[in-house]
Each structure stands twice: as C-alpha cells, then as structure tokens.
Amino acid sequence: MRTATLRLRDCLDKPAILTLVYYHCPTICKPLLTNEADVVERTDIKPGKSYNLITVSFDEYDNPETATVMKRDITTSMGKVKQARAWRC
C-alpha cells in the first residue's frame, strides 16, 4: 500500500502543538496523547481554527495503520478533536 507524503511545513499554516511519540508505547506516549486530548476538550479555543495538533511517531515500526488506530483510540470520546479533523497523526 502506498501512502501520501505529508510534509510538516504543509501543516504549519497556524500555530501547532507537535507531539513526538511511539504509537506502541503504553506507559508514556498513550497517556500523554490522552491528556493532550483532554486539555484540548476543556479549552475554549478550537483546534483546526486557532491551531493544529500534529503527532509524529519516530518508531520505525509504526505506519499509517498504527497511527489511525491510535488516533481513533484517543479521540473516541473527544467531540471537539474528532469533529475538527485538526489532529494529524
């Protein structure tokens, strides 16, 4: 399967929160992303309009599928993040 290349500079049209993680890291990275989503939900500013959320894995074994699963797991109960489509993984 071939995936589209997304360049970081294409995502930086507004301020951004950049998170570097491993998608297979249950002890630090997943709680970090869960807390990030929780904070986003509690703020008045809207992701996608005021800022973007960008998560990048630096694990050579991660791929678009693992990113999709992580994003779905983290944003399942987060209406603002899920609807804005402003969190790129």
Buried (B, 14 or more C-beta within 10 A) or exposed (E): EEEEEEEEEEBEEEEBBEBEBBBEBEEEBBEBBBEBBEEBBEEEEBBBEEBBBBBBBEEEEBEEEBBEEBBEEBBEEBEBBBEBEBBBB
